[in-house]
Amino acid sequence: MSPPAPRDVTGRASTGRPHRRFLLGGMALLTLAGIVVGVVEPRGASEPAVAPPVPPALAPALAPAGGPPAGAGAGAAMLPAAAPQGLADAAAPVDAGSLPELPGVAPPVAAPVLAPAADESADESAEEGAAGPQAPALLGWPFSASGTLALGAPQARTVAGLVSAYAERVELAERTRVKAVKTWKVGKPPLRAPAPPREKPKLKTEPGHISGKGLPPVITQVPTKDKVVFLTIDDGAEKDPELLRMMRELDIPYSSFLTDYVSRDDYGYFRTMREEGARIQNHSVNHKEMPRLSLAEQRKEICTQQDVLEKEIGERPTMFRPPYGAYNRDTLKAAAECDVDVVPLWTAEAFADRMEWGRGDGKLYPGDIILTHFRGKGQWAGSMPDMVRLVVKTATEQGFAIARLEDYV
C-alpha cells in the first residue's frame, strides 16, 4: 500500500509544488526545533518526583504500570525494581526495541523527530502528489492515537531524552538503595543482578517430576549460569506495608503466588506491589492439596484464580505453584488448560530466623528458587522484613544477586 499523500491544514491532499516546498521548509524548521528541545530537558523531567525505589515522601505520585503518570506535568517515569544497569551512550544510535521499559511513559517508541527534507532536484522529479519522507509511527503514551502528543504529555521525549531521564532515576535509586542498607540493617547493599537474557532459557521438567506432552514443565531451579537466585512469596495472608517499603527502597525484585481466600480482603495491597515492579502469580483459590481433588475440582481451583488475578491485578498469570508443592498429572493437565506455562517449586525456604535447604549443604546455586510466605510475628519468630534481611544477607555473602523470576522464565 502506498503511503498517504501529504495534506494541508484543511485535511485535503496537497497537489501543488509550492505547497510541497512550504511543507518541506516547515519540516526542516521543526526538525531543528526538535533537536533543540531534545537537548534541553524541561525542568520537570529532571526532578526526582516519582522514581522508585524512593521513600514515600519523595514519591507522591506513582504511575500505574502501563498507563500515563498521575498529574498533567508528570514527565518522570516510575523506575522498575532491579532496573538494568550499564545504559548505552545516549548519543549512540539506539533502536526503539533496545530502550528499557519505562512504566508510566509507554513502551519505548521511535524518536519523535521529523525526517529531513529532500533536496530541490529530488523534489522536482517526484511524482505529483507523492508522499515525502515519513516520520516513524508513534504509538502509546505519551502519544495519542493520531500520533500527536497526548494532553499533559512530558516534553523532550526523544530517544536521548528517554535514556537521560532513565539514567537520572537509576542514579537516584542507587543513592536511595545505599542509604536503605543502613535503615534496614542488611550489612551490605544487595548485589545487582545482570541484565536478563535476551532469550529466556528453554525449560524442561526436572528429573523426578511428572512430565508429558502438552504439560507445563515443573522446575525447582532456572537453567542459567548467572549468579542469581529468585525470591518468591506464597499465599498473601500477611500484608505488611513495611515489606513493600523495604523491597522498594532496597530495589529487590520478587514474585508473589497468591491464594484468593487469604488475599481477597485487600487486593489493593498486591496491586501496589505489582505497580512497584513485583509480579503476581497463581497459588489456587482455597489452598487445597491438589492430588486430593478431581481433575474438574483442580481446574476450578486454578482457572478461577487465573480469572480473579486477571481482574484484580490486570495481568493473567503464567505460573502456578501448587499448595504444599503437591501435584499429580491432573494438576498439570488443569494448569495447561488454564494458560499456565510453568510450575515452579523451590530449592530452599526462608523464614524470619532461618533458612531451610533442600540440598542440605546450606549453599545457593545459580538459578535457585527460594520460597517464603506472607507471615508476621504471630506465626514467625520475626517479621517479613526480618525474613528479607536474612535472604539478602545469605545471598550477598555467597555472591548471589536476587533477580526477578519472570525475567528468566
Buried (B, 14 or more C-beta within 10 A) or exposed (E): EEEEBBEEEEEEEBEEEEBBEEBBEEBEEEBEEBEEBBEEBBEBBBBBBBBBBBBEEBBEEBBBBBEBBEBEBBBBBBBBBBBBEEBEEBEEEBEBEEBBBBBBBBBBBBBBBBEEBBEEEEBEEBEEEEBBEEBEEBEBBBBBEEEEBBEBBBBBBBBBBBBBBBBBBBEBBBEBBEEBBEEBEBEEBBBBBBBBEEEBEEBEBBEEBBBEEEBBBBBBBBBBEBBBBBBBBBBBBBBBEEBBBBBBBBBBBBBBBBBBBBBEEEBEBBBBBBBBBBBBBBBBBBBBEBBEBEBEBBBBBBBBBBEBBBEBBBBBBBBBBBBEBEBBEBBBBBBBBBBBBBBBBBBBBBBBEEBEBBEEEEEBBBBBBBBBBBBBEEEBEBBBBBBBBBBBBBBBEBEBBBBBBBBBB
